[in-house]
Amino acid sequence: MAAASILQLLFSLHFLFVLFAYVKGGPIVVCDTRALAELGYDPIKLHFCDKSLPYQVRAKDLVGRLTLDEKIAQLGDKAEGVKRLHIPAYNWRSEALHGVSDVGFGTHFDDTIRAATSFPTVLLTAASFNETLWKAVGEAISDEARAMHNVGLSGLTFWSPNVNVATDPRWGRIQETAGEDPFLVSRYGVNYVRGLQDVKGYINVPDKNSRPLKVAACCKYYTPYDMEKWTADPTKKTDRYHFDAQVPDRDMLETYNYPFEMCVKEGDVASIMCSYNRVNGIPTCADPKLLNSTVRGLWGLNGYIVDDCDWVVATVLIPERYRNDTPADAISQAFRAGVDLDCRGNYSPHYMMDAITQGKLSEAEIDHALINLYVVLMRLGWFDGSPGDYLHLGQNDVCSKENLELAAEAARQGIVLLLNDNSLPLPLNYSTPDGSGRKPTVAVVGPHANATTAMLGNYALKTGTACRYVTPLDAIQGYANVKYAPGCLDVNCEDTSGFQEAAKATDGTDATFLFLGLDLSYEDEDSDRQNLYLPKNQIALLDAVFKEPYPSLLVIVVLSGGGVDLSDWGSKVHAILWAGYPGAEGGQAIADILFGKHDPAGRLPISWYKGDYTNKLPMTSMQLRPNPALGYPGRTYKFCTDDGIVFPFGFGMSYTTFNYTISAPKSVSIELPETQKCIHIANPTEDCPSILVANSKCTEMVKIVVTVMNIGQRNGAHVVVLFSSPPDNIGGTLPRKRVVGFQRVFIKSGESLPVEFNLNVCKSFSFISEDANELLPAGDHSIAAGNDFTGGLVFTESAVSTKISIMIHQGTSQTRRIDHL
């Protein structure tokens, strides 16, 4: 064989070996000196592989070497790669909402790694109100992601977390979110993103685009997105593809955009995904104001923007399509508005070439998108090798004992005790005449009593597998003698033949645990709820169990994302526990709470409304403030009155008792330069009624100290939630209160702990005016720890509060000026 042929054969074998190593045996390094040399390149002359150059320069050099066809082939989620430059194909879409998942095509499982750790769905983890936990979960998940990448089973770009604010209790994806409060959602997003992305030693660097990434997170779905498919009116197509969210700028700034802003500014997230729907008539992925002007220009995204999957096709195929677009129109509008990557990449190449040949999109705009994408891949080490110490991670680091325990702990910390007449926790031993004691005997009943895949929620493994399952039944058997009679095996309970057996199982027991709730057939992506009640046959099962002779102790455990109206049963049951979708370790967490091995301290991250709430307003209304003319109640705890709520946002009981005292300065004085204007607000009582936050330095801080005393008999964790309320004399519909801080602490029985909150005055005491300006008003602001609530099943819940007078001084009275915005 000729020498040239031998060399050609060796080259081909080497390329196949490298490609196989990437696909199966481990990650490829694009700038591998030996591989590039064998391709005939002098690595020194390839500037995109010169580590001494900034990533932006390297990415620009690489893009300059590509043909137009090669460029277009990289702009979908399944990027084809460029073999001649040793750039392999790359699938951008992996998911890690609450654990590495094979929902995204960039990740799969095989005999090497069969599953990843299943953490609780986001809403339950958020209920812990524990920022340290959220970051730890992100770190554990990114460890598993890197381990899977090292054996060729995963990419490095994960399209998580979901940081939408959940404003409608019917939304099918409410389980994916961190709740209804923008501050809570933003703190969850920032910590989770940091847990996924941060490489130790590179947390704060001058040039964010040079900061290495462990994996690249993506905050989605930008922006007002609170509907999947609402079928209350079958004559209309009301779904996420057709929906046009009418949202005033005030609500965008105050609620919907805030978590995304924090994701970018404080989380330094590597990506933003725009949503399917329109906002005020314009598709989010084709709106340059939302993308280029806001995400990139105002917030300073260091990374890429991706549209949601099938966005291009959805935009052009719906009957009321935007501007009668063709696919070429849609793809050009998206990329010109700021999109860098099309999630459903098989549509991009043909349409994008059409857009270019028709003059609707320029090659320079494509180059800009590619540079954004390649800079992220460079920060991930795809070109130069793994940043940090991650190459050692492998099969044994997935489903590790430590990660499984962390998943169980996340569920324990999030579970919320909603009702308890002191029947819980159940004793571990009951006295007997001979003094030896006995384990409790309990009935375990209900469709979720032996739950497995239902505990995973959505965005779990497509195959429905997990490292292992610890069902509620399994875990309770470790504490008690169990009589198991589910009554029915699915949440619809269509087969009622087991109801009497379930009722009989309660006879002679110390307690009955009734596991009820929902699953993905009721709430999921593309499935909104029609009401806020349990499935009717579950109520029939509850009726069957609650008959004479009544169970000695009846505890309801609810597995669900959104809330359910149990107000008719509040006076009949002894305790109610909400366990969300607690992940594959969830059964252990539930049992540990029921039997008191761990004290419950979770708090609701959403309001639980009365069932008739949804009859009062359509899902198509995005209005947060009440509308008396239409009879619409307000949305979320900020605007909905107590009489519409069963359990309020931030509510959660404990097995012990805590008392609060609060201390704060009586006043805060802000001195303005003479050139800064005061702003008029309705009914002003101060010489300087308010100031525009954007024009202020906003360095003033105030320290609030909430002293928490555990006056109960048990040690326990406790969450302190701090709210602020504006002065009473300001006109307009302002939030009744809003979260400005929270901390989770642990306090032993009989001890007290001072919990400090250091608040920036502008951030914590401002409000958004009707014309979408952030103003800091002078006057008496209220600060409260805990809820003041009357109604629902809580009846009363007290908060401790104080007032802080904010005084704004500007020069002298002769030079003071007041503007009307």
N, C-alpha and C positions, 0 to 999 in steps of 0.2 A: 504493500500500500504506500502511495506517495506520502512524503512528509506533510504536505499541505492537507491532504485528506485526513491523516492521523490527527493533526492539530485541530482540524474542523470537528472531528469526532469527539476529541477530548473536550473542546469548548462546549459542544452540545451536551455532553454528559455532565459537565460541571454546571451548566445552566439548569439542567433538569434536577440535579442534586440540590442546588440552592433553592429552586422553586419548591421542591418537595420538602425541604427543611422548613421553609416558611409555612407551607400548608399544614404540615403534620408535625414536624419535629422541633419547631422553635421559630423565633422571629428572625427575619432577614434584616440585615443592615445595608441600606442602600449604598452608602459610601464605603463599602468594604474594598480596601485597597487592592487585594488580590483579585477579587471578582471583576473590578473595573479594569485592571490591567489585562486580564484574560479577554475582556471585551475589546481590547485595543486602545484603551484610554490611558492617558497619563493623568492619574488622579490629581497631581499638582496643578494641572491646567484646568480642572473642572472647578470653577469658583463655587458652585453650589455644594461642593464637598469640602470647602476650605473652612475649617472650624474657627479660624481667626476672624472671619468676617461676620457681620451681623446677619441674623436670620433673614431680614428683609432683603439684603443684598444678595444672599445666596438664593433665596426663592426667586428673585427677579432674574437672576442668571439662568436658573433652571427653566423658567417659563419662556425665556428668550430662545431656548434651544428646541422648543417644541413646534411641530407643525400645527396648523389650525385644526386639522382632524384629530391630532393627538390631544390638543387642549380640550376640545369639546368632549372627548371620551373620558375625561377626568372629572366632569362636572355633575355626575350623578352619584347616588350612594354606592353603586358598584363601579368604582373607578377602574378602568381597564389596565392602567399602568403603562409604562413605556419600556419594553424589554431591551431596546437598544441602549438605554441609559441605566439598565439594572434597577429599574423601578417596577416593583411587582404590582399586581392588581391589589386594590384595597377596598374593603367594604366598610363604609363609614357608619353603618347603622348597627349599633349594639345598644342594649337597654340595661339599666341597673336602677330601676325605680326603688326597689327594696330588696336588692340582691341581684347578682348577675343572672341574666335571663336569656333564653334562646328565642325570645319574641323577635328580637332584631336579627337580621340575617348575617350580621357580622360575627355572631357567636353561636357555637353549637357544642353539644356534649357527645361524648362517645365512651368507649370502654376505658379510656385513660381517666377521664373525669366525667362522671355520670350526672352530676348535679352540683349546684352551688348552695350556699347557706341561704335559707329563706327567712328573711327578717319580716317583722310585721309590716302591713301596708302603712303608708306614710301617715295617715290620719291618726292611727293608734300610737305610733312612735312620737308624733307631734304632741299627743296628749300628755306625754311625760313632762313637757315644758322644761326640758333639760338640754341646754346647748352642748354641753360636754358629751352627752350620749349621742346626739345627732352627728357630731364630728367623728366620734369613735366608730359609729356604724359606717359612715362614709369611708373611713380608713380601712376597716375590715373588708368592705366590698371591693375597694380598689386593690387591696392585697390579692383577693381572689381573682380579680380581673387581670392583674399583671401575671399571676401564676398561670392562668389559662392562656394568656398571650404567649408566655414563654414556651408552652407546649403546642402552639399553633392552633388554638381553639377559639381565639378571641381577638378582636381588634383593640384599639386603644381609645376610641371615641365613643362615649356613652351618652345617649340622648335622655338624660335625666339630670335634675329632678323636674317635676311639675310644680311650678310656683304660682299657679292661678289661685286667686282668692275665691273661695266657694261661697257664693252669695245666694244660691237657690238650693233648698234642701232636697229637691228632686233630682239633682244632677247625678247622672250615673257614675261620673268619675270623681265624686267627692272623696272617695277613699284614697285617691292618688294625691290629694292635696294636704297641706298642713292646716287647713281650716278656713275660717271666715274673717280672721283679723289680719290686715296687711302687715302689721309689725311682727306678729307671730310667724306668718308665712315667710317674711323676709329673713328673719333670724334663722329659721329652719333652713331656708335655701342657702344662705351664706355659709352656715356651718357644714351642711352636707356637701356643698361644692368644695369647700376647703378640705374636707376629709377625703374627697375623691382626688383632688388635683394636687395638693401641696406636696412638694418635695422638701424634706428637711434640709435646712440651710439656705433655702431659696424662697423664703416666704415674702420678704420685702426686698425687691431689687429696683434700681432706678428705672430701667427700661422693662416694662411689663412684657413686651414682645420677646424678651430674651429669657424670661423666667421659665425654667424647665417645668414640665407637667408629669405627674404620675400617670393619670389618665385625664382625658379632656371631658369635662361635664358640659351639659347643655340645659339651660333654663327654658322651659316651655310651659304653656303655649301662649305666645305673645300676640294679642293681649285680650280684652274682655271675652272670655270663652267660658260659657256656663251652660251649654246645652249640647246634647247628642241627637236625640230624636224624640221630640215631644208630640205625642199622638192624640192629645185631647181634642183637637179639631182635625178629623180625618180628611176634610176637604182641602186642607192646606199642607204643603210640604214644609214642615217646620223642623229642619235638621241643621246640623253644623255646616253643611255645604251651601244651603240656601239662606242661612240666617244673617240678617243685617242688624247688628247690635247698635242701637241708638243710645249713645253714652255721652253726656256732657263732659267738657274738658275738666270740670271740677271733680267728677267722679274718677276720671282717668288718672288725674294727679293724686287724688286723695286715697284711692283704693286699688284700682286695677293695675296701674303701672309700677307702683311703689316696689313690690318684691322684685320685679325685673331690674329696676334701677339699682337696688341693693345687690342683686346678683352680679351685676357688672361692676359697680363701684367698689363694693367691699368684698365680694366673693372672687372678683377677677375671673369670672367664668369664661371658658374658651368658646362658647357658642350660645346663640339664641335661636329658638325655633319659632317662626311665626305660625299663627293658627289658621284654620280653614275659613273662618267666617269673615264677613265684612264688619267694619266699624264705621258707622256714619256714612255708609254708602260705598266705601272703598275697601277692597280685599286687603287684609293686613299684609299679605306678602307682596302686594303691589303698591304699597303706600310709602313713598320716599320720606314723608314726614315722620312716620313711625320708625322706619329703619335707618336710612342714612342720616337724617337730621337728628333723631333722638338717640337711638341705640349707639350709633358710631360718633356722631358729632357732639351731642350733649353729654352722654354718659361715658363715652370713650371705650367702647368694646375693643378688647385685644383678642381677636379671633374671627370666627366666621358666622354667617347667618344661613340657616337652612330652612326651606319651606317644609310644611308637613306633607306626608306621603300622599301622592295622587292630587296634590293641590292644583297642578297645571290642568289635569284632565277634569277635575271637579269644577274648576273655574270656567272652562269652555264648554262643558257638556250640559250644565244645568240650563233649563229653559230660560231663566232670567239672567243669562250670563252677563258678565260685566262688559259693557261697551260693545257687545256682539263680537267678542274676541275670537280670534283664531288661536290655535296652540302657539303659533309663532308670536302673536301679540302677547299672550300670557307669559311666555318664558322671557320675552324681552322686557316687559314691564316689571317682572319680578327681579331680574338681575340689575336693571337700571335703578330700581328702588333700593337695592342693597343686598339682595339674596346672593349668596356665593355658591350654594349647592342645592341641587334638586333631589329631594328624598327619593322619588321614584325615577331613577336615572335612565330607565329604558325609554322614557319619553324624550329625554333631553337632546340626544345627538341630532336627530332629524329636524326637530322643531328649532333647535338653536341654529343650525346651519341655514334653515329657511329665514330665521330672523336676521341673520347677518347678511345674506344675499339680498334681502328686501330692504336693507338699510335701517332696520329697527333696533339693531344691537351692534356695537362695534367690537372689534377684536381687542381693543384696549380695555374695554369693560370686562371682557372675559379674563384678560391677563390680571386685572385687579382682583377678581374673585379667586383665581388660582393662587396668587401670591398669599392671600389670606389663608387659604387651605394648607399650602405647603409650609407656611410659618408654623402653624399648629402642629403639623407632623414632625417638623424639626424640633419643636419644643418637647415633643413626646419621646425624642430619641430614635425616631424611625429611620433617620438618616445616619446618625452617629453612634447608635447604641444606647442602651437603657440609662436614663439619668438616675441618680440615687443608687441604692443597693437593692435592686429588684430582680436581678438575674437569678438569684438563688431561690426565688419563689417557684414552687411547682405543685405537683399533685397533692402532697401532704399538707399544703397550706390552704386547700379548699375543703370545706366541711370540717375544719379543725374543731377540736373540743372547745377551744377558746371562743371561736366564732359562734358555735352552737349555743354556748352559754350566754354570749352577748345578745344573740337573737332572743333567747328566753328572757333575759333581763330587760330588753327593750319592751317586750310585751308586758312584763310585770309592772314596769314603771308607767306604762301608758294606760293600763286597765283602770276604768273609772267606776267607783262605787257610787251608784246613783241614789240608792235607798237602802236603809238599814235600821231596823228597830232594835238593834243590839243583839240580833240573832247570830250575826257573823262577827268574828270567825267561828267556825264550827270547832268544838273542842276535839283534841286529838285522842282523848281518853274519857270514858264515862265510868263513874264509880260502880262497883258491883258489891253485893253483900259480903263476899269473902275478901274484899279489899284489893283484889288483883287487878281490877280495871278491865275495860274492854274497848276495842276500837269502835268508832261509830258505825252504824249501819245506815246507808243512804240509798235512795232511789235515784238513778241517773236516767233521765227521760228526755225525749225531744229529738228532732231531726238533726241537730248539730251535736248530739251527745258523743258521737264517735266520729266527729268531723276529721277529714284528712285534707283533700284538695280544696275544700271550701275555706279552710283557714288561710290559704295562700292569697286569696283575693286576685285582682287582675295584674297584668304585667308580671305574672309568675312564669314558670317554665311552661312552654307550649305542651310538653308531654305530661304535665301535671305531676312530675316526680319531684322529690326533694331528697336531701341527704338522708333524712329519716323523718318519720312522723311521730310526734307524741300527742296522741289524741286526748281530749278531756277525760274520756273513759279510762284510758291507760293510766293517766296521772292520778286520778281520783282513787283508783284501785290501790295505789301506793299508800294512801292515807286511811282508807275505810273499807269495810265490807260492802260490796256493791250489789244492788239488784238492778240490772240493766233491762229496761223495756222502752225502746225508743218511741213507740207509738206510731211513728211513720219515719221513713228513711230519706225523704227529700223535703225541701222547704214548702212545696205546695201541699204536702200531706194529702194527696189525692186518694191514697189507700188508707181509709180510716179504720180498717179491721183490727189494728193493734191498739186502738185507743183504750179499750177496757182493760187490756193487759197492763198498759202503762198506769192506769188509775189504780189497779190492784197492787202494783209494785210498791206503791207508797205506803201500804198498810204496814204498821209495825216498825217503821223506819224512824230514825232520828231527824232526818231531813230529806227533802226532795230537791234535786237540782234539775231544773227544766231549761234545756238548751234550745232557744228559739232564735229567729232572725231571718236574714236574707242571704242571697248568694248572687253570683254573677248573672243568673237568669233574670234578676230584678234590677241590678245596678251594675253597669259596666260601660266600657266604651261602646258607643252606639246604642245604649239602652238607658233611657231615663226612667225614673219611677213615676207611676201614675198617682200615687197617694203616699201617705206617711204612716200607713197602718201595717201591721203584720199580715201575711197571707191569711185569708179568712179561716182556712182549716186549721191553722196553728191556734187561732183563738178557740176553735172548737176543741182542740186537744187541751188547751188550758182549762176550758170549761169542764172537760171530762175529768181532769186531774183534781180540780178544785170542787169536789163534791163530798158530802158526808160519807164516811168519816173524813174530815178535812185533814190534809197532811199536817203533821206536827210543826213542820217548818218548811215553807215553800220559797225557794230562791230562783229567780229568773236570771239566766245568763243570756245576753243578747250578742250574737255575732252579726255585725252589719257594718256598712260604711256610714251611711246617713242615719239620722235618728228615726225612731219609731214612737208613735203616740201610745204610751201604756197608761195614760191617766185613768182609765176605767179600772185598772187593777192595782193602783197605788195603795188602796186601803185594804187589799185582800192578801197581798204577798208580803213576805217578811223582809226581802232584800232584792235589789236589782243590781246587776253587774253588767257593764258594757265592756266587751272584749274586742270590738272592732273585727278585723280579720288579722288574727294574731301571729300568722306565720306558722311554719311547720312545728316549731317548739311551743306553740301557743297553749296546748293542753296542759303542759307543766306549769306555765305561768298562771293559768286560771286556777288550777288546783292549789298552787302555793298561796294565792290570795284567799281562796275560800276557807282554807284551813289555818290561815294566819301565820304561815311561815314568813310571808312578806306582807307588810302593811300597805294597803292601797293608797296611792297619792296622786294618781292621774287626774287631770281636769279636762272637761269637754273643750275641744278646740272649735266646736260648732254649737249653735243653739239647737235644741230639740223643740220643734214647734208642735202645737196642737194640730190635730188632723185636718181641721177645717181651714187652716192657714192657706193651703194650696188652692182652695176654692176662691180665694179672694184676689188672686193676681195670676196672670199667665206667665209661663216661662219666658215668653218673648219680651216681657218688660225687664229691662236691666236697671230700672230706677231704684236707687237705694233708699232715698227719702220717701216718706209716705206721700200718697196723692189722695187727699180727701175727696176731690172731685170724682175720682174713679173708684173710690173705696179701697184703694190699694194700701195695705199695711207697709210699714217700713221693713227693710231687709237687714238682717244681722242684728246683733245686740246693740249696735250703735243707734239704730233707728226704730227697731220694733219694740213696742211696749210690752210690759210683763204679762199682760193678759193674753197674749198670743203665744206664750212660751211655756213648755212643760218643764224643761231643765235649761237653765241659762248657760251661755258661753262662760267658761271658766269655773263651772261648778264641779265639785268632787268631794266625797266624804272620806273619812279616815276611821280607823279603829281606835284612835286616840283623839284627844281634844286639844286645840290650840287657841291661845288668846293673843291678840295683837295690841300693841301701842305704837303710835306713830309720832315722829318728831320731824320738824322741818323749819327752816327759817320763816319768819312771819312775812318777810318781804324780800324782793330782789329789785335792785335799782340798776337801770340801764341808761348809760350816758351816751347821747348821740352827738356826733359832730354837728355844727351849725348848718352844714351843707346838706345833711340828710333830712328828708321830708317826713313828716308825720302823715298818716293815711286816715282818712275819715272812715268810720264804720257807724252803723245805725245806733242811735241812742247813746252817743258817747258821753261818758261821765268824767273823762280825764282830759287834761290839757292836750296831751298827745295820745289820741285814742289807740293807734296801732302803728306798727312799722312794717315795711315790706322786707321779708326775710332775705330775699335774693340780694338786697342792697346793704345787708348788715353783716358785720363780722361774726356775730353769733358765737362769741367765746364764753359768754357767761354760763356758769354751771351752778347747779343747786344740789345739795346732798339731802336725800330723804333717808331716814333710818326707821325701818319697821322692826320692832323688837317682838320676836315670836317666842311664846312660852308654851311648852308642852305640859299641860296640866292634867293629862290623862295618865293611865297606868301602863302604857306601852311606849316603847321607843318607836319613832316613826319618821318617815320622810314627809316633807310638806312643801307645797308650791305656793309662793307668795306672788300674786299678780297685782301689779300697780296700775291704776287707771288715773287719767286726768280728765277734768271737765272744764269747759271754758266759762268765763264770767256769765252770769245770768242775763245781763243787760244787752247782750249782742243780738241783734235781729237776725232773722233767717233761720232755716232749719239746720242747726249744727248737730254733730254727733252728741248723743247724751253723755257719752264718755268714750275714751279710747285707751288701749293698752299702751303704756310707755315703758314698761319694764316687767321682768319676771325673773325669779330665781327659785331653784329647787334646792332645799336644804334638808339635812337630817338632824333631828333633835331628840336627845334622850329624855325619857320621862322625868319631869321635875326640873328640867333645865330650860334656859332661855338662850336665844341667839339674836344678836343685832344683825339685820340684813340691810346692807347699804345699797342705795341706788344713787348714782351720780348722773344727773340728767342735764343735758344741754337745753337751756331755756328755750331757744328757738325751735328745736326739734320736738320737744315734749309738750310745749304749751301753745303752739301755733294752731291755726285752722286755715282751711282752704275756703276762700271767699267764692261767691257765686260766679264771679268773673275769672275764676281759676288762678287767683294770686294767693300765695302763702303769706299770711299776716300773723304777726305776734301782737295780740291785744293787751293793753294795759287793763288792770282790774284784778278782782279776786278770783283766782283759779282754785279749783278743788282737786285735791289728791286723795285717792282712796285705795286702801289695800283690801282686796276681797270684793264680794258682790253685795250690794243692797238689792234684794230681790224679794218680791211678794207675789205668790201665785204658783200655778203648776203643781207639781208634787213636792216642791221644796217648801212651799208655803212662805217661810221667811228665811232669809240668809242675811246676816249683818256684816257690814264692812266698817272699818275704822277710817276716819277721814280727817283732813285738816285743810286749811286754806292758805294760799301763798299770794300775797299782793305783789303784782308786777308793776313797777313804776318806771315810766319812760320819761327821761328828761332830755330836752334838746336846747342847748344854748340858753338864751334868756327868753322871756315871754315876748320881748319886742322882736326877736328874730325868728320866732317859731312860725312855721308854715304848715298848713294842713291841705293835702291834696285829696281830690275825689277821684278814685280809680274808676 
